[in-house]
Amino acid sequence: MHSYPRFLLLCSLSLSPSRKKIGGKVRESARKSSQFMNSPFGGLGSPASNAIEVNKDRKMQSAEQLVLDLSNPDLRENALLELSKKRELFQDLAPLLWNSFGTIAALLQEIVSIYPVLSPPNLTPAQSNRVCNALALLQCVASHPDTRMLFLNAHIPLYLYPFLNTTSKSRPFEYLRLTSLGVIGALVKVDDTEVISFLLSTEIIPLCLRTMEMGSELSKTVATFIVQKILLDDVGLDYICTTAERFFAVGRVLGNMVAALAEQPSSRLLKHIIRCYLRLSDNPRACDALRSCLPDMLRDATFRRSDNEKVATAIALQCPGTSGRVTGWRRIRTYAGELNRLTSGAFGFLPSVVTSTSKSTVYVNVNFQLSLSLPYLFITNSVVITCMKE
């Protein structure tokens, strides 16, 4: 646990009836100390370094005071706003929030206070903004390496699940869902099996699928990113592919999203959908199922003008079928770093021999099995390789 001597002093001052008087003396002492450090004979180091230290001290003092204000109901709203706006400026804000007395309880109080207006949906913009500021601070705690597991072990994400379970499409509710997803996204951003196991045990997948079906584009993107990160962990992939019910629930939602993107394209969202399909194809049973349930729009030219179409084609190639063979020369544009992966047989259905190379082009004799009538495209890992007839 981190220690903050000055902060603990301020906590003790906040419990004193003469807080303002004593606090003023402390601030005056700090001011005189900084003057001493900046004096020609009193301080150590260069004036520039002293100025930087003084600036850091001032920022820390500001953060400490704002954190103290969170425990005061009359000052909490402004403290939430200021801390959420300036959280990137305050170093070690997450440990300060976690280790300070009563602060996390105050944030949870803000969250729980709006439960009554979730159903029926009566959330006002002002209420939504205030609780989202509290959620932004929790996201700060969830993303910090020193507080992430403490945050998780306290089961604080469970307090956010009622927000993800809402269905109202009004702006206050959409903002609330998006900020809640941001907290979960901060947890999964760092690859950690323990985090994935916790989220799976609390049934996060159905909540993400709900948002993927009815949220805004941005909410859908964050929810799909969370599902993608869960799938990238072996525990998550095994969990979703263990039963047909789970697999087809995810597959149905992904398929509906692909159909919707045909009318309202979003390359960012499509990218995450494709990566979910690619990861599902790593499971043999799921790969077999994708032969029949992969959306037709990922097989035809619906997304031909999108770069993500190249990745979409890879899904089918990674689950080879029984259609005719294609033999001949292909001109392959690739990244130099993927050359070894390509020629080392990363995909068993792609026996190939490099015959000549240039800076950006590799000529390969290709003889492989195409699973579907698809463009001449395939992929290694997440780097796209485009094939064209020479």
Secondary structure, DSSP 4 states (H G I P E B T S, - for coil): ----HHHHHHHHHHTSTTHHHHHHHHHHHHHHHHHHHHSTTT--S-HHHHHHHHHHHHHHHHHHHHHHHTTSTTTHHHHHHHHHHHTTTSTTHHHHHHHSTTHHHHHHHHHHTTGGGTTTT---HHHHHHHHHHHHHHHHHHHSTTTHHHHHHTTGGGGGHHHHT----SHHHHHHHHHHHHHHHHHHHS--HHHHHHHHHTTHHHHHHHHHHHS-HHHHHHHHHHHHHHHHSHHHHHHHHSSHHHHHHHHHHHHHHHHHHHHS--HHHHHHHHHHHHHHTTSHHHHHHHHHHS-GGGTSSTTTTSTHHHHHHHHHHHS--S--EEEEEEEEE--GGGHHHHHTTSSTT--EEEEEE-SSEEEEEEEEE-SSS--SEEEETTEEEEEEE-
